């Protein structure tokens, strides 16, 4: 990694000043809306986001893509109905990154080193100050990707990255009634300092293939995370010396079918499938019911996501309509369900999540678009114990506003 970045900086320094080309890219969004959860609703609030990502071309071999992205969410979104984001009232995130692209001379190969740093701030209550949240985190990510362009613009890619995640404010005492990410009483394994801090590696393989008017896509991801300060819970409810390690395997496949109805009307249909298998050596001990649950965090998930998009008007600046849906079936094979009183039953926990999203974007001025988005999600589970957290619910939100693109 150090050698790649040294080569990137050396090439940038040696490139003739007159040969440098910069193509700016900016995207700003100003949105407002409301969030509805099981009969209740939030007040009207705003969402703001911005992206600056200029493309810098030094010569035929070297390109650089720095980026700065910031966002604030005062209105929750139903982008993933697992939990419906009910714990955090407001969110803010800032991300700074840079990616280099080196085109190997006289070959279809490209090498892409990258590095990024992200900071997220989460407010659990409205009167809490940004920067003081228990689950605020910082993440450093460094990686490199190799790409083989077998037929422009189609390619196959392989990437590897190393990341570190740090929660600067997270600390908990067993005497405190702290809650975890899902709003439940803090588990034994999450009590302490730095127990959420992790570092790990990620391997990505991906590619696409045009076939009879269709575009076929597929990918595989492997991720390993090690929580150095989080000890494994044993059958007695005590902590062993071993640290927690999580492993994730994820497969995805998709198909795209573009259709052109005329010079001012185009459409596209898509269908995606994804399968994830996660394994952790961490267990759980329910002290109140003296129940030890091995493999508490293991899960499997199968997701189906159909979608459609329609573009009307000028090809470079059209009015667009998008409709997307998803069905996600997640199961925790080692986690038993509980009845409404909290008594453990024989079946394992499972949840099915449905989501429907509609987006419309219409040009209203040069580089400005009016946006409208509505999302509706439903979660259904065989878990009946919902004293601290809802497993069966519906959630809706809508957002409207303006975007600026350059």
C-alpha positions in Angstrom: 0.0 0.0 0.0 2.8 2.4 0.9 4.6 1.7 -2.4 1.4 2.3 -4.4 0.8 5.6 -2.8 4.4 6.6 -3.2 4.2 5.8 -6.9 0.9 7.8 -7.1 2.4 10.9 -5.5 5.6 10.6 -7.5 3.6 10.5 -10.8 1.5 13.5 -9.7 4.6 15.5 -8.9 6.3 14.6 -12.2 3.3 15.3 -14.4 3.7 18.5 -16.6 1.7 21.4 -15.1 0.2 22.2 -18.4 -1.1 18.7 -18.9 -3.3 18.6 -15.8 -7.0 18.6 -16.5 -9.6 19.1 -13.8 -13.3 18.2 -14.2 -15.3 19.3 -11.2 -18.3 17.3 -10.0 -20.7 18.7 -7.4 -24.0 17.4 -6.0 -26.1 19.2 -3.3 -29.5 18.2 -1.9 -31.9 20.1 0.3 -34.8 18.0 1.5 -37.5 18.1 4.1 -40.0 15.5 5.3 -41.5 13.4 8.0 -41.2 9.9 9.4 -44.1 7.7 10.5 -43.8 4.7 12.8 -46.7 2.6 14.1 -49.2 5.4 14.2 -46.8 8.1 15.5 -45.0 10.7 13.4 -42.1 13.1 13.7 -42.3 16.8 13.1 -41.3 18.2 9.7 -37.4 18.2 9.6 -34.7 18.7 7.0 -32.0 16.5 5.4 -28.9 18.1 3.8 -26.2 16.4 1.8 -23.3 17.5 -0.4 -20.6 15.9 -2.5 -17.5 17.4 -4.2 -15.6 15.0 -6.3 -13.4 16.6 -9.0 -11.6 14.3 -11.5 -7.9 15.2 -11.9 -6.2 13.9 -15.0 -2.4 14.2 -15.0 -1.6 12.3 -18.2 -2.6 9.2 -20.2 -1.6 6.9 -17.3 -2.6 8.7 -14.1 -5.9 10.1 -12.8 -6.8 11.2 -9.3 -10.3 11.3 -7.7 -10.5 13.2 -4.4 -13.9 13.5 -2.8 -15.5 15.2 0.2 -19.1 14.2 1.2 -21.2 15.5 4.1 -24.7 14.8 5.2 -27.2 15.6 7.9 -30.4 13.7 8.5 -33.1 15.2 10.6 -35.7 13.0 9.0 -35.2 9.2 9.3 -35.3 7.1 6.2 -36.8 3.6 5.7 -33.8 2.4 3.7 -33.5 -0.7 5.8 -36.4 -1.6 8.0 -34.4 -3.7 10.4 -35.0 -1.6 13.5 -36.3 1.3 11.4 -33.6 3.5 12.9 -35.7 4.2 15.9 -32.8 4.7 18.3 -31.2 7.7 16.7 -33.1 11.0 16.3 -30.5 12.9 14.2 -27.4 11.8 12.2 -24.5 13.6 10.6 -21.6 12.1 8.6 -18.5 13.5 6.9 -16.2 11.6 4.6 -12.9 12.5 3.0 -11.4 10.2 0.4 -9.1 9.9 -2.5 -8.7 7.3 -5.2 -5.9 7.0 -7.8 -6.2 5.3 -11.2 -3.1 4.0 -12.9 -3.5 2.6 -16.4 -0.8 0.0 -17.1 0.7 0.9 -20.5 -0.3 -1.3 -23.5 -2.6 -3.5 -21.3 -6.3 -3.5 -20.3 -5.2 -3.4 -16.6 -5.9 -0.6 -14.2 -4.6 -0.3 -10.6 -6.7 1.8 -8.1 -5.3 2.5 -4.7 -7.6 4.4 -2.3 -7.8 5.8 1.2 -10.8 7.4 3.1 -11.6 8.7 6.5 -15.2 9.0 7.8 -16.7 10.4 11.0 -20.4 9.8 12.0 -22.2 11.6 14.8 -25.5 10.2 16.2 -28.0 11.8 18.5 -30.2 9.5 20.6 -32.2 12.4 22.0 -33.1 15.8 20.6 -31.4 17.7 23.4 -28.1 15.7 23.0 -25.2 17.6 21.4 -23.5 16.4 18.3 -20.1 14.9 19.1 -21.2 13.5 22.5 -23.2 10.5 21.2 -22.4 7.1 22.7 -22.3 5.4 19.3 -20.3 8.1 17.4 -17.6 6.5 15.4 -14.6 7.2 13.2 -13.4 4.9 10.3 -10.2 4.7 8.4 -10.2 2.6 5.2 -7.2 1.8 2.9 -7.4 -0.4 -0.1 -6.3 -1.3 -3.6 -8.3 -2.6 -6.6 -7.1 -4.3 -9.8 -9.4 -4.0 -12.8 -9.3 -5.8 -16.1 -11.3 -4.0 -18.8 -12.0 -6.7 -21.3 -14.4 -4.6 -23.4 -15.1 -0.9 -22.7 -16.8 -0.2 -20.4 -17.1 -3.8 -19.1 -14.6 -5.2 -16.7 -13.8 -7.7 -13.9 -12.4 -6.4 -10.6 -10.7 -7.6 -7.5 -10.0 -5.4 -4.4 -8.6 -5.7 -0.9 -8.9 -3.2 1.9 -8.0 -2.8 5.5 -10.1 -0.8 7.9 -10.2 0.4 11.5 -13.3 1.6 13.4 -13.2 3.6 16.7 -16.0 4.7 19.0 -14.4 7.6 21.0 -17.3 8.1 23.4 -18.3 4.6 24.0 -18.0 3.4 27.6 -20.5 1.6 29.8 -20.7 0.3 33.3 -22.8 -2.6 34.5 -24.5 -0.3 37.0 -25.8 1.9 34.1 -29.0 1.0 32.2 -27.3 1.5 28.9 -28.9 0.3 25.7 -27.4 -1.2 22.6 -27.9 -0.3 18.9 -31.4 -1.8 18.9 -32.5 -0.1 22.1 -32.3 -3.3 24.2 -30.6 -3.6 27.6 -26.8 -3.8 27.1 -25.5 -7.4 26.7 -22.8 -8.6 28.9 -20.3 -8.7 26.0 -20.9 -5.0 25.2 -20.1 -3.7 28.7 -16.8 -1.9 29.1 -14.5 0.5 27.2 -13.6 0.2 23.5 -15.5 -3.1 23.1 -17.0 -1.9 19.8 -13.7 -0.8 18.3 -12.7 -3.1 15.5 -10.2 -3.6 12.7 -10.5 -6.0 9.8 -10.0 -6.9 6.1 -12.3 -7.0 3.2 -12.0 -8.8 -0.1 -14.2 -7.9 -3.1 -14.7 -9.6 -6.5 -17.0 -8.2 -9.1 -17.7 -8.1 -12.8 -20.4 -7.5 -15.5 -21.2 -9.1 -18.8 -23.4 -7.9 -21.6 -25.6 -10.6 -23.1 -28.4 -10.3 -25.7 -29.3 -6.8 -24.7 -29.1 -7.5 -20.9 -26.3 -6.5 -18.5 -25.5 -9.3 -16.0 -23.6 -8.4 -12.8 -22.2 -10.5 -10.0 -20.0 -10.1 -7.0 -18.6 -11.7 -3.9 -17.4 -10.1 -0.6 -15.6 -11.6 2.3 -15.0 -9.5 5.5 -13.3 -10.3 8.7 -13.6 -8.0 11.8 -11.7 -8.4 15.1 -12.9 -6.7 18.2 -9.7 -6.6 20.2 -11.2 -5.4 23.5 -14.5 -7.4 23.4 -14.1 -10.7 25.2 -16.1 -13.9 24.4 -18.9 -14.8 26.8 -18.7 -18.3 28.2 -21.4 -20.7 29.5 -21.1 -19.3 33.0 -21.8 -15.7 31.8 -18.2 -14.7 32.4 -15.7 -13.4 29.9 -12.9 -15.5 28.4 -9.5 -14.3 27.3 -10.4 -14.7 23.6 -11.5 -11.7 21.5 -14.6 -11.6 19.3 -14.1 -12.3 15.6 -16.8 -11.9 12.9 -16.8 -13.3 9.4 -19.1 -12.4 6.6 -19.6 -14.0 3.2 -21.9 -12.1 0.7 -22.9 -13.1 -2.8 -24.9 -10.9 -5.2 -26.2 -11.2 -8.7 -28.2 -8.8 -10.8 -29.6 -8.2 -14.3 -30.3 -4.9 -16.1 -32.5 -4.5 -19.1 -32.5 -1.1 -20.8 -35.3 -0.2 -23.2 -35.5 2.8 -25.6 -39.1 3.6 -26.5 -38.2 6.8 -28.5 -35.8 9.7 -28.7 -37.4 11.3 -25.5 -38.5 8.2 -23.6 -36.3 5.5 -22.1 -36.7 2.9 -19.4 -34.8 0.2 -17.6 -35.8 -2.8 -15.5 -33.6 -4.5 -12.9 -33.6 -7.5 -10.6 -31.1 -8.2 -7.9 -30.5 -11.2 -5.6 -28.1 -11.2 -2.6 -27.2 -13.9 0.0 -25.2 -13.2 3.2 -23.8 -15.6 5.7 -22.4 -14.1 8.9 -20.6 -16.1 11.7 -19.3 -14.8 15.0 -17.5 -16.6 17.8 -19.4 -14.3 20.3 -22.1 -15.7 22.5 -24.7 -14.2 24.7 -25.8 -14.9 28.3 -29.2 -13.8 29.5 -28.5 -13.3 33.3 -32.2 -12.6 34.1 -33.3 -16.0 32.7 -29.9 -17.8 33.2 -29.8 -18.7 29.5 -26.6 -19.2 27.5 -26.9 -18.7 23.7 -23.9 -19.9 21.7 -23.5 -18.3 18.3 -26.0 -15.6 19.2 -24.8 -13.2 16.4 -24.8 -15.8 13.5 -27.3 -15.1 10.8 -28.3 -15.8 7.2 -30.1 -13.4 4.8 -31.6 -13.8 1.4 -32.7 -10.6 -0.4 -34.7 -10.0 -3.6 -34.8 -6.5 -5.2 -36.8 -5.7 -8.4 -36.8 -2.2 -9.8 -37.8 0.0 -12.7 -36.8 3.4 -14.0 -38.4 5.7 -16.6 -36.7 8.8 -18.2 -38.8 11.3 -20.1 -37.6 14.4 -22.0 -34.2 15.7 -22.9 -31.6 12.9 -22.9 -29.0 15.0 -20.9 -31.5 16.4 -18.4 -34.7 14.2 -18.2 -37.5 13.9 -15.8 -37.1 10.5 -14.1 -39.3 8.1 -12.1 -38.0 5.2 -10.1 -39.8 2.4 -8.4 -37.9 -0.1 -6.2 -38.9 -2.9 -3.9 -37.1 -5.4 -1.8 -37.9 -8.5 0.3 -35.3 -9.6 2.8 -35.5 -12.9 4.8 -33.1 -13.0 7.7 -32.8 -15.8 10.2 -30.6 -16.3 13.4 -30.4 -20.2 13.6 -28.9 -20.2 17.1 -31.1 -17.5 18.7 -34.4 -18.8 20.2 -37.5 -16.7 20.1 -39.4 -15.6 23.2 -43.1 -15.3 24.0 -44.7 -12.0 25.1 -43.5 -12.6 28.7 -39.9 -13.3 27.7 -39.9 -17.1 28.1 -37.7 -18.8 25.6 -39.4 -21.1 23.0 -38.1 -23.8 20.7 -38.1 -22.1 17.3 -35.2 -19.9 16.1 -35.6 -16.2 15.5 -36.4 -15.0 11.9 -37.7 -11.8 10.4 -39.0 -10.8 7.0 -38.6 -7.2 5.8 -40.5 -5.6 2.9 -39.7 -2.2 1.4 -41.2 -0.1 -1.4 -39.7 3.2 -2.6 -40.8 5.7 -5.2 -38.7 8.6 -6.4 -39.5 11.4 -8.9 -37.0 14.0 -10.1 -38.0 16.9 -12.5 -35.7 19.7 -13.8 -36.9 23.1 -12.7 -33.9 25.3 -13.7 -30.4 24.8 -15.1 -28.7 22.2 -13.0 -31.6 22.2 -10.4 -34.1 19.4 -10.0 -37.2 19.1 -7.8 -37.1 15.8 -5.9 -39.8 13.7 -4.2 -39.3 10.4 -2.5 -41.6 8.2 -0.4 -40.7 4.9 1.3 -42.8 2.3 3.0 -41.5 -0.6 5.0 -43.0 -3.6 6.9 -41.2 -6.0 9.3 -42.7 -9.3 10.4 -41.1 -11.7 12.8 -41.9 -14.8 14.9 -40.4 -12.9 18.0 -43.2 -12.0 20.4 -41.1 -10.4 23.2 -41.1 -6.7 22.3 -40.7 -4.9 25.7 -37.5 -3.1 24.5 -37.6 -3.3 20.7 -40.2 -3.7 18.0 -39.8 -6.7 15.6 -43.3 -6.3 14.0 -44.1 -2.9 12.7 -44.6 -0.6 9.7 -42.8 2.6 8.9 -43.2 5.3 6.3 -41.3 8.5 5.3 -41.5 11.1 2.6 -38.9 13.7 1.5 -39.2 16.5 -0.9 -36.8 19.3 -2.0 -34.2 20.4 -4.5 -30.9 19.0 -5.8 -28.1 20.8 -7.6 -25.7 19.0 -9.9 -22.7 20.3 -11.7 
